């Protein structure tokens, strides 16, 4: 007992020391901005973004990203409330990146402000601009993912970010906003510009890169503006938002929970903490029988995990937590960036697509060996694979929906006809398979006892419709549309 208590006190001291180092980073960052010039923030062009995030239990959080020195006032039902600083402007030191190279410092010349909306708020506005508030009974949900421009694609040249046909996320966001959704779900991978555009590549020439706000603004905030104004968002963390990549921006801008100083991704020594976070549930409105279970899989790999792996222990604890939350309501959509039960294109052997994520499957199988998920989970919503995909099963597994076609360079198409013997996981028997390797987004709409899932083109034209009844899914064939003029 004494040894356990001593070890626990040592762990607490270590965590406190890491927190102090993280806070010192903030102080150095703020001092750096002041020394760089007191007029920097005042003379910068306006870059204010206002949006609403849905966090644990559906709590609505207002966020404002501003170049101003102080946070603005939020007017809620005629009452002025001052937003608090979530994270100040500053410059974060360079971090080691993939392959051992060193990126440039992450410059955040903006302040992130926030305030949790009082329950029952009917109107909220910042600087006279009304914010989208949660609906009591939301019906139409936009599903989108993998939206950034893949300059880091590893190909000879980067994705043509300057060409709206090659990187159409702004068009997709506008088309999705035009459908007047009640909720937007982004299934992860918001930021891709972690490497510079190759010399001589006109398609991405002039693009910002790195992990600072300029890259975040180009990749996410600027093209997302109409969709941020349309509805509150539920955000899922992708592998591009892990600590070794754009995790600093994830914690600064998107995670809806109060900021934990140990989870900023500023200190590489604290990455094991920063790369994992507890799941949470977002109920679908008041007195709803359905909820969204949000799971952080940013740090998962492609190989099976074993109980001695630190990631196994983290994910095992997270799955136990999230399924306890899921047991509170009869139906749930499980939101996770990596498809557990989907397929990915295999360029080397196109007739044999890659199965679902083996790392997550290895942990889930220890809890639910037959179907990987408890009976309350009707469908898994994911991104990561750059296509649209719906998989239904003759076995007891929940349906898998992949919406990773929101703008990032697309994957190769899955084989047609799809191999009859293909399976994404041991024991999973595919009954329905629909996929499309074209840019777009999807919507989910409640229709009595079932859900209607629709896939939409870049310009907001429907290309496929599926019906979800519990775990059963049936889809009409993909519609081939004429090219837009």
N, C-alpha and C positions, 0 to 999 in steps of 0.2 A: 504494500500500500504506500509506504513512504517513497519507494523508488518510483512508483507510478505518479505520485503527486509531484515529486521533484521533476520528473520528465515533463509533466504537464506545465509546471511553472516555467521550465526552460522553453517550452514551445510558445507560451504566452509572451515571454521576453523577446523571443525571436520575431514573433509577429509584430510586437510593438516597435522593435527596431526597424523592421521593414517599413512599417507605417511612417515612422519618423523620416526615413530616407525618402519615401515617396512624397511626403509633405515638403521636404527640403527641395525636391525637384520643382514643386510648385513655386516655392519662394524664389529659387534661382530663375525660373522661367519668367515670373512677373518682373523681377529686377532687370532681366535681360530686355524685356519690352520697354521698360522705363529708360534704360540707358541707351537703347536704340534711337530714342527720340520721342519726346513727350507728345508730339503732334501726330504720331503714326496712326493711332486709332481714329483721331478726329478727321484726318484727311483721306482715309481709305474710302473707297466707294461703298455705298450702302450694300450690305449683304445680309440683311435681316431675314430670317426664316422663322415662321411661327407654325407650330404643329402640335397635335395632341396624340399622346401614346396611351395605350391601355395596358396597365400593369396587373399585378396580382389581384385577384377578385374583381377585376374590371375597373380598378381605380384609374381615373383619368388624370394624366399628368400633362400640364402645359409646358412646352419647351420653347425657348426663344434663343436663337443664335444671332448675336449682334456684334457689330463693330463699335458700338458705343461703349463708353467707359463704365456705365452703370446699367443695371437691369431696368426695363420699363415697368410701367404700372399695368396690371391686369384688372380690367373692370368685369366684375362678376355680378350679374343681376343688379347693376347700378352701384355696386359697392367697390371702391378702389382697393386693390391688394397689390403689394409689391412682390415681384418675383425675387427669389434668392439666387445667388451665384452657385451653380453646380460646379463649374470649373472656370477659373480665370483664363484670360489670354496668356500665351507664353510659348516658349520654344523648348521642346523636349529634346534631350540629347539623342544622337544617332543610336540605333539599335542594330545588333548583328541580324542579318536577314538570311533567307534561304541561300544555301551554297557558300555561306561564310563571308559574303560581301557585306559592306557597310553602307547603309542608306544615308542620305543627308538628314540633318535634324528636322524634326517635325514641327513646323511653324504653325501655331494656332493663334492668329491675330484677331481672334474673336472670343467673346465671352459667352458661355452657355448658361442660360438662366432657366429656372424652373419653379413650378408651384403645383401642388396637388389640388385639384379642383374640389370644392366642397360638394358633398353628396347632394344631389337634387338640383344642381345649378342648371338654369334654363338658358342663360346667355352669357357668353364670355367674349371679351374683345381685347385686343392689344392695339393701342394707337388707333382706335376706331375700327379696326379690322376684325370682324367676327370670326371666331374659331369654330370648327365643327365639333359638336358635342355628341357623346354617346346616345344612341337611340334606346328607348325602353324595350322595343321589339325589333331589333335589326333584321332585315330580310336579305338584302343584296350584299354580298361580300366579294371584293376583288382579291384575286390570288395572283401574286406576281413574284418573281425571283430572278436572281443572277442578272443584275441589270447594268453593272459597270462595263466600261470599255476595256477589253483585254489587251492592253499594251504589253503585259507580262506573259503573253501567250506562249513564249518559247519558240515561236515560228521565226522565219527569216525577217518578217516585218510585223509590226503590231497591227491590231485592228484599226480600221480607218475611222477614228473617233470623229473626224471632221465631216464625214459623209453620213447624213441621216438615213441613207438606205443600208449602210453597213453597220451603223450603231444607231438603232431607231428608238432608244429608250424614251427620249423626249416625246416622240409621236405616240408611243404606247401609253405613257403616263397621261397624256392629254386625252386619248381615246378612252382610257379606263375612267378618268374623271368625268367624262361626258355621260357616263352611265349612272351618275349620281349614287355611288355606293354608300352603304351605311357603315361599313368597316373595310379597311384595307389590310391584308395580310401579306407581308414580305417575308419569304422563306429563306432569306440570307444571301450573302455575297453582294454587298452594295458597292464595294471599293475594289478596283482592279489596277489602278494606275500606280503600282509600286515600283515600276521601272521606267526609265526615260524612253521616249520614242526613238527608234533607231535613226541614225543620221541618214538624211536623204529621203526619208519616208514622208511624202506629202500628206498621206492619209491621216497621220496623227501629229504632224508638225505643229509645234507651239503648245502641245499639251502639257499641263503641269503634271508632276509625278512626285512620288514619295507618300508619306503618311500624314502630311499636314492638311490644313483646311483648304488650300487651293485645289488639291486633288480631290478631296471630299466634295467640294462645291461643284467641280466640273463633272464628277462621276455620278453624284447622287443629288445634292440639294438643288442645283439649278434645274435639271430636267424634271425633278420630282415636284416642283412647285405647285402645279395645278392639282396633283393628286394629294399632296399634303394638305391642301386647302379643302379637299372634298370630303374627308371623313377621318375619324380617328384611326390610328394604325396599331396593329399587333406586329411586333418585330421579332424575327428569329435570327439568331446569330449564326453566320456561316464560317467556313474555314478561312475565308479571306479576312475575317475579323478576329482571328486568333492573335495572341500577343506578338508573335513573330511577324505579323503583317499589320493590318489596320486596327488592331485591338485598342490602341489609344483613342482613336476616333469613336469606336463602338461605345466605350464607357463614357466618353465625353458627351456624345450626341444622342445615342439611341437607346441604351438599356434603360427601361422605365423605372428602375428601382433606385432608392437612395444610394449615393456613391459610397463605396467602401474604399478607403485609402489603400488597402492591399490589392484592390482590383482596378488598377489604372493602366496596366501594361507599360508603365514608364520604367520600372525597375526589372531587368531580366531575371534577377534573383527571385522575384515573386511570381514568375510566370505560372508555376503550378497552381497558384491560387487564382491568378487572373484569367487562366484558360478554362476554368470550370466555375459554374454558378448554379445555384439551386433552381429547379423548375418551378413553374407556377401555373395557376389555372385562371382563365378568363371566361366567366360565364357569358353565354350568348343572350344578353339582356336580363331583364328582371324576371325572376321565377322561371328561368329557362330549364329545360330538361337536358340541354346540350351545353358543353363547354369546350374551350380550346385549351389543350395542355401544351405548354411551351417548354421545349427542351433544348438545352445548350449542348451541341455536339461539335463545337468549333475545333477541338483538339483531337478528334478521333482520326484514326488512320484506316488503311484498307486491309490490314491483317488482323486475324483473330487475336483477342487478348486472353491472358491467363490470369487467374486470381492473384498472382504475385505482382502483376503490373499495377503501377500507381493509377493509370487510367482506368483499369478494370474496377479498382476500389471506388474511384470517384463516380464512375457511371453506374455501378451497382447501387450505391447510395442514392444517386439522383433518380434512378428508375424506381426504387422503392418509394421515394418521396412522391414522385409524380403519379404513380399508380394508386397511392393512398388518396391523393387529391381526386383522381379519376373515379374512385369508388363512390364519391358523394353524389354523382348524377348518373342517370342511366346511359347517357350517350356522350361521346367525346370524339373530337378530331385531335389527333396527335401531331403537333407541329415540330418538325426536326429537319434541319438542313439536309442531312445525308439520307438518301432513300434506303430504308431498311429492306423494302420488298420490291424495289424497282430494278430496272435493267439499264446498263450503260453501253454505248456503242464500243465495239472492239475493232480498232482500225486494222490490226494485224490478222484478225480472223473474223470478218464481218458476220459470218453465219453463226457465231457463238458469242453472243453479247455477254458482258460482265454481269454477274449477279449483284444482289444488294450488299450493303456495307457489312463486311465480315466482322469488323471491330464491335459494332453495336449488337449484331446478331449473337456474338459469343457471350455477351453479358445477358441479353434478353433470354437466351435459351436456358440460363440458370434459374430464371424466375418462371417462365412459361414455356416449357419444352415443346409443346405442340404447336401453338399459334404465335408465339413470341410476345403477344399482347393480351391483356385481360379482355373479357367479353364486352366491357364498356367502350372500348375503342372501336369505332366503326370504320375509320379511315385514317391513313397516315398521309400528311401533306408535307412535301419536301421540294427541294431544288437540287442544286449541285450538278446534276446532269443537265446539259444545256439543250433541252428539248421539252416538249409537252408529252406526258405519258399517263395513261390510266391502266392499272392492272387490277382485275378482279379474279377471285380465286374460287375453285371448287372445294378446296380445303377450308379449314376454319379461320384462315388468316384474314385480317382486315384489308380493305381495298387500299391500294397505293396510288396517290396522285403526285405527279412530278410537274412543277411549273418553273423550270429553270431556263425558260426561253424569253426572258424579259429584255434582252439587249446584248448580253455577252455573246461573243463569237460562238456560233452554234456547233454542236457535236455532229458527227456523221449520223445519218438516219439509221434507225434500227432496221433489221432485215425484214423484207416483205416477200412472201408470207413469213410470219414469225414462226420460228422452230417450235414444233408441237411439244418437244421434250424439254424445252428450256424452263428453268426454275430459278427464282431469285434467292431461295433459301431451302434448306433441307426440309422435305415434307410439304412444301408449298406447291399446289397444283393449279396452274393458270387456267382460268375459264374464259377470261375476256382480256384482250390486249389491244390498246389503241395508242398510237404515237404519231407525233408530227414534229419534224425538224424544220420549223419555220418560226420566225419571231412572233410574239404575241403575249397574251395574258389569259386568265380564266376568271370565271365568276361562279360562285355558289349561291343558290337561292332556295329558301325553304318553300316547299309546296305541299302543305298538309303534313302527311306522315313521311314524306321522302324529300330528297334534295335533288335539285336540277343543277348539273355541272355543265357549263358551256365554255368552250375554247373560242377565243376571238383573235382575229388577225391584228396586225399592226395598226390598221386604220379602223378597228372596231367593227369588223364584219364577222358574224358567227361562222365557224368552220366545223364545229362538232358539238353534239349534245349527248350527255350521259345522264342516267338516273341512278341515284344511290338510295337504296332501301336497307337500312342497317348496314351490314357488310356486303350485301349483294350489289353489283353494279352491272348495268347494261348500257351500251353505247351505240349510237348510229355511226356509220362510216364517216371519215373525214371528207368534207366538201372541198373540192378543188375550185378555188376562186380565180376569176380572171385577174390579171395584173392590174393594180391600181394605176390610173393615169396621173 
